[in-house]
Amino acid sequence: MFRWDPDLCYPRLNLSRIWMDPVISPEPNVYEAVMIAEGVQPASEEGQLAAWQLLVNNGLAFTLQGWFGRTARSLIERGVILPPQ
């Protein structure tokens, strides 16, 4: 019987250099920021704003699903977070 094993098909990617290390910085990494924005990962209000700011600063908020960009623009317009830096 055939058993599909993703480890045999795809090499493991080391994305640690792309995402921020939570030990070095308390800001969320990209994955955590998306999970916080979607409400999958709980966070304080400060953590939620930091996640949205990170997604806006790196432009990801405007390339994901439409509601990410709409929410980001709304937060910027209301002065809750800053425009992309």
C-alpha positions as CSV (number, residue, x, y, z in Angstrom):
1,M,0.0,0.0,0.0
2,F,1.3,3.4,-0.9
3,R,1.8,5.9,1.9
4,W,2.5,9.5,1.1
5,D,5.3,11.0,3.2
6,P,5.8,14.8,2.8
7,D,9.3,14.5,4.3
8,L,10.4,12.5,1.3
9,C,8.8,14.9,-1.2
10,Y,9.6,18.3,0.2
11,P,12.9,19.5,1.8
12,R,12.5,21.0,5.3
13,L,12.7,24.8,5.0
14,N,14.5,26.8,7.7
15,L,12.5,30.1,7.9
16,S,14.0,31.2,11.2
17,R,16.0,33.9,9.4
18,I,12.9,35.3,7.8
19,W,10.7,35.4,11.0
20,M,11.7,37.3,14.1
21,D,12.9,35.2,17.0
22,P,10.5,35.8,20.0
23,V,13.5,35.3,22.4
24,I,15.3,38.2,20.8
25,S,12.2,40.4,20.2
26,P,8.8,40.4,22.0
27,E,7.1,41.4,18.7
28,P,5.3,38.6,16.9
29,N,6.8,36.8,14.0
30,V,5.0,36.8,10.7
31,Y,3.2,33.4,11.3
32,E,2.2,34.5,14.8
33,A,1.0,37.9,13.5
34,V,-1.3,36.2,10.9
35,M,-2.7,33.8,13.5
36,I,-3.3,36.7,16.0
37,A,-5.0,38.8,13.3
38,E,-7.2,35.8,12.3
39,G,-8.1,35.3,16.0
40,V,-6.6,31.8,16.0
41,Q,-3.9,32.7,18.6
42,P,-5.0,34.7,21.6
43,A,-3.2,37.9,22.3
44,S,-3.6,41.1,24.4
45,E,-4.8,44.2,22.8
46,E,-1.2,45.4,22.6
47,G,-0.2,42.1,21.0
48,Q,-3.0,42.4,18.5
49,L,-1.9,45.9,17.5
50,A,1.7,44.8,17.3
51,A,0.7,41.9,15.0
52,W,-1.3,44.3,12.7
53,Q,1.5,46.8,12.6
54,L,4.0,44.1,11.6
55,L,1.6,42.9,8.8
56,V,1.2,46.5,7.6
57,N,4.9,47.3,7.7
58,N,6.0,44.2,5.7
59,G,3.1,44.7,3.2
60,L,1.6,41.2,3.9
61,A,-1.7,42.7,5.1
62,F,-2.3,44.0,1.6
63,T,-1.4,40.7,-0.2
64,L,-3.5,38.3,2.0
65,Q,-7.2,37.8,1.8
66,G,-9.2,41.0,1.2
67,W,-10.4,41.5,4.7
68,F,-6.7,41.8,6.0
69,G,-6.2,44.8,3.8
70,R,-9.6,46.3,4.6
71,T,-9.0,45.9,8.3
72,A,-5.5,47.3,8.1
73,R,-6.7,50.3,6.2
74,S,-9.5,50.9,8.7
75,L,-7.0,50.7,11.6
76,I,-4.7,53.2,9.9
77,E,-7.5,55.6,9.0
78,R,-8.7,55.5,12.7
79,G,-5.2,56.2,13.9
80,V,-4.9,52.9,15.8
81,I,-1.8,51.8,13.9
82,L,0.7,53.7,11.7
83,P,0.9,53.6,7.9
84,P,3.6,51.3,6.4
85,Q,7.1,52.3,7.5
